[in-house]
Structures are given as C-alpha cells and as structure tokens.
Amino acid sequence: MAGRWKMEKTALGDLAKQTGTGTQDLGKLVKDLVLAAEPLKGKMEGDGLKAFQNLKDNVDSIADALNGKLGTIAQAQQAMAKTFEGGMGEIANTANQAQKSGDFDAARFGKS
C-alpha cells in the first residue's frame, strides 16, 4: 500500500508546539517584509504603490490576524493531540478487556 505513514504518540503535541512558536515568527516576517521593501517605494507607482501603501498601513492588523489564526490552529492541534492520546489509551483498555474475557481454548491445537 503506497502512502503509509506512522504517527508517533507525541506527533500532534510536537506539531502544536512548533505552530505556537511559528505564530509570532510569521507576524514578524510580514513586518520585516514591509521594512525590507521600503527602499523600493520610490521606484513604485500606480497600483503597485497603492498596494504597497495599503500593506504598509495595515501591516500590524495583518500580522495580528495571522498570529491569531495560527494560534487557533495550534489550539486545535493541542485538542487533537489530547483526543489522539485518549483514543490510544481507550484502544489499549478495550483490547486488554477483550483479551481477558476471551476464550482461547478453541485455538489450542495440542492435546488437552
């Protein structure tokens, strides 16, 4: 079967931590982009200048919105991690209970 993958118990929690760290980084990168493009402002005109000025005027709200949305994604990942870990525990408990209540005598091939 193509496309097999293995999910470790901590995968979603680790991903949520990385996303949480990335939220502030992305907002800062947007602000850094505006600062880096500032020297080009004199070479822009028309719609390009308007778009850059709009980005510059709204960079704080854009960065905040990006940070907020990524924060929401990180929260969802944390919730999925809890659910996944709880599900793994439930699967183990169910398997143990089934094994304890199972009758394995029928599977014996030797003499009784």
C-alpha positions as CSV (number, residue, x, y, z in Angstrom):
1,M,0.0,0.0,0.0
2,A,1.5,3.3,-1.0
3,G,1.5,6.3,1.2
4,R,2.0,4.6,4.5
5,W,2.8,6.7,7.5
6,K,3.5,6.3,11.1
7,M,2.2,8.7,13.7
8,E,4.0,8.8,17.0
9,K,2.2,9.4,20.2
10,T,3.7,12.9,20.6
11,A,3.4,14.0,16.9
12,L,0.4,16.2,17.3
13,G,1.7,17.8,20.6
14,D,5.1,18.5,19.0
15,L,3.4,20.0,15.9
16,A,1.2,22.2,18.2
17,K,4.4,23.5,19.9
18,Q,6.1,24.3,16.6
19,T,3.0,26.0,15.3
20,G,2.7,28.0,18.6
21,T,6.3,29.2,18.1
22,G,5.7,30.0,14.5
23,T,2.8,32.3,15.2
24,Q,4.9,35.1,16.4
25,D,7.6,34.4,13.7
26,L,5.1,34.8,10.9
27,G,3.8,38.2,12.1
28,K,7.3,39.4,12.5
29,L,8.2,38.2,9.0
30,V,5.3,40.3,7.5
31,K,6.6,43.4,9.3
32,D,10.1,42.6,8.2
33,L,8.9,42.3,4.6
34,V,7.4,45.8,4.7
35,L,10.6,47.2,6.2
36,A,12.8,45.4,3.6
37,A,10.6,46.7,0.7
38,E,10.7,50.3,1.9
39,P,13.7,51.3,-0.2
40,L,11.8,50.2,-3.3
41,K,8.9,52.5,-2.6
42,G,10.4,55.3,-4.6
43,K,10.5,53.0,-7.7
44,M,6.8,52.1,-7.4
45,E,3.9,53.9,-8.9
46,G,0.3,53.4,-9.7
47,D,-1.4,50.2,-8.4
48,G,1.8,48.8,-7.1
49,L,2.4,51.8,-5.0
50,K,-1.2,51.7,-3.7
51,A,-0.9,48.0,-2.9
52,F,2.4,48.6,-1.0
53,Q,1.0,51.5,0.9
54,N,-2.1,49.5,1.8
55,L,0.1,46.7,3.1
56,K,2.3,49.2,5.0
57,D,-0.8,50.9,6.5
58,N,-2.3,47.6,7.6
59,V,0.8,45.6,8.5
60,D,0.0,45.5,12.2
61,S,-3.5,44.2,11.7
62,I,-2.3,41.7,9.1
63,A,0.4,40.4,11.4
64,D,-2.1,40.2,14.3
65,A,-4.6,38.4,12.2
66,L,-2.0,35.9,11.0
67,N,-0.7,35.4,14.5
68,G,-4.3,34.9,15.8
69,K,-5.2,32.3,13.2
70,L,-2.0,30.4,13.7
71,G,-2.7,30.5,17.4
72,T,-6.1,29.0,16.7
73,I,-4.5,26.3,14.6
74,A,-2.1,25.5,17.5
75,Q,-5.0,25.2,19.9
76,A,-6.8,22.8,17.5
77,Q,-3.7,20.7,17.2
78,Q,-3.4,20.5,21.0
79,A,-7.0,19.4,21.2
80,M,-6.4,16.8,18.5
81,A,-3.3,15.6,20.5
82,K,-5.4,15.1,23.7
83,T,-8.1,13.3,21.7
84,F,-5.5,11.1,19.9
85,E,-3.7,10.2,23.2
86,G,-7.0,9.5,24.9
87,G,-8.1,7.3,22.0
88,M,-4.8,5.4,22.1
89,G,-5.5,4.7,25.8
90,E,-9.0,3.6,25.1
91,I,-7.9,1.3,22.4
92,A,-5.4,-0.3,24.8
93,N,-8.0,-0.7,27.5
94,T,-10.6,-2.2,25.2
95,A,-8.0,-4.6,23.8
96,N,-6.9,-5.7,27.3
97,Q,-10.5,-6.2,28.4
98,A,-11.3,-8.2,25.3
99,Q,-8.2,-10.4,25.8
100,K,-9.1,-11.0,29.5
101,S,-12.7,-12.1,28.6
102,G,-11.7,-14.1,25.5
103,D,-11.8,-17.9,25.4
104,F,-8.6,-19.1,23.8
105,D,-9.2,-22.8,24.5
106,A,-10.6,-23.3,20.9
107,A,-7.3,-22.2,19.5
108,R,-5.3,-24.9,21.1
109,F,-4.0,-27.5,18.6
110,G,-2.4,-29.9,21.1
111,K,-4.0,-32.4,23.3
112,S,-5.9,-31.1,26.3
